[in-house]
Amino acid sequence: MIRTLGVLLLGGVIAMAEEVPLFPPPFTLEFDPEAIWASDILLSESRVRFEHQIGDVNWDASFSYTSFDMDYRPFTEFDFFGFEEDLDEDRFGGQANLRYGLADQLTLLVGGGAYDGYPDYRRVWIANRYRQKYDHPDFPTIPGYEDPDPKGWSAYAGVRWEYLPLAGFADVKLNYAADQTAPGYEDSQDAAGNYLLLRGREHLQTKGVGVSSENVLTSWLRSLNEFSVSETSERDPRFSYQGSVNVALGPAWTLRGYGGITTEAPRFDASFFGATLEWEPLRDFFVGVTGRYYEDNGEIEDSLLTSSAAPPLRSWELGGGLRYVWQRSAIKLYVASVRTDYDPIRIGTAEFTYLYSDRNWVLAQIAYSWQF
Amino acid sequence: MASVLLTGCASVDDQGQRAVTRPNMQFSRSAIYTYSSKLMLQLQPGLAISGGAQPSTCALCR
């Protein structure tokens, strides 16, 4: 009898330990591919991330692969020798982060990363326009043109202060990034009136500082306020703010909302907001709907004749997702419809008419996590 | 504003902590509990970005 009772108790303890481990497993492995596509563009980004908690040290490292597939189309009214092309480019990146507990309420934050490839699809399109114009296969290469080789690295250091146990956190981070860009070009003349191909700045440095504060305001409300300022070579400082709130509407309902602004002199302003409503109809099974809105007043032009600057943009997103947590594994699926709506192209940006076409996109995300 | 940010936090009991410590109530770095998209940064250049500095995307445009 006593032996049977002991076995049952031991079995119960083991079963409970399997469901709710006393200590979280020290290792986490995640894989989160996502893709977004329109009728003429397919973009994807996949990341593998490994995280390890050992004592006061938490570190993670990730590797990412990004692909850009596009049907390039010249605007032949302005681009007489341009031709259609299938563009396939990619980018490889890596990032590592370390958190080390300096004291009970103070954590050191350091990290860095590097990438090799184009930062976004617009730069792939723009670089191809310049390649066709100044290194056309049927004409001699224009002196001054060079094949782009975009890449870069970044690093940050900061501290996290838990000024109220489990309820108030403040982060301060200093950031630095060095980028070798795919530069822009402009047709010009030298002092003697001869043709001169002007090449934009290729090497850029960005310095910034970010401050954030996370607070448990009530038993059902958690907030995060993030403010950052950064300065890139030959540009005015860029200021960004984002506020987020997570609201426990009930035992099975959660609302996550956010909103923010970005501004940079002389005249770039962006604003955005969104929310996700999540419901847990069964234990560890979640269903959610998300809506987001974004708008800006266009990138800043400082070129002489032509520019690749984007016109003002508005964008909407509406999506739905599922998440299921099973013991030490979790999986997430999310699908959304995204609309990008640009203002009419200005004459100086006419070469990039098809780049800045309005598009309907589909966004799909998958994430899998395993703790062990 | 600053007082709310730094000292306006409620004293939260254990029952209350269970709600605000639910995984989907956290601001997590985990991909499972991330509610944004890495690719949307390409479409929307003014999104505020947490973490390290991002690659610049413009040359002649700023």
Interface residues (C-beta under 8 A of the other chain):
Chain A: T28 E30 F31 D32 E34 A35 I36 L43 S44 E45 R47 R49 D60 S64 Q95 G111 G112 G113 Y115 P119 D120 Y121 R122 R123 P150 G152 S154 A155 Y156 Y163 L164 L166 A167 G168 A170 K173 N175 Y176 A177 D179 T181 A182 P183 G184 Y185 E186 G200 R201 E202 L204 T206 K207 G208 G210 S212 S213 E214 N215 V216 L217 T218 S219 W220 L221 R222 L224 N225 E226 S228 S230 T232 E234 R235 S240 Y241 Q242 S244 N246 A248 T254 R256 G260 I261 T262 F268 D269 A270 S271 F272 T276 E278 F286 T290 Y294 D296 E299 I300 E301 D302 S303 S307 S308 A309 A310 L313 S315 E317 R323 V325 A330 I331 K332 V338 T340 W361 L363 Q365 A367 S369
Chain B: V4 L5 L6 T7 G8 C9 A10 S11 V12 D13 Q15 G16 Q17 A19 V20 T21 R22 P23 N24 M25 Q26 F27 R29 S30 A31 I32 T34 Y35 S37 K38 L39 M40 L41 Q42 L43 Q44 P45 G46 L47 A48 I49 S50 G51 G52 A53 Q54 P55 S56 T57 C58 A59 L60 C61 R62
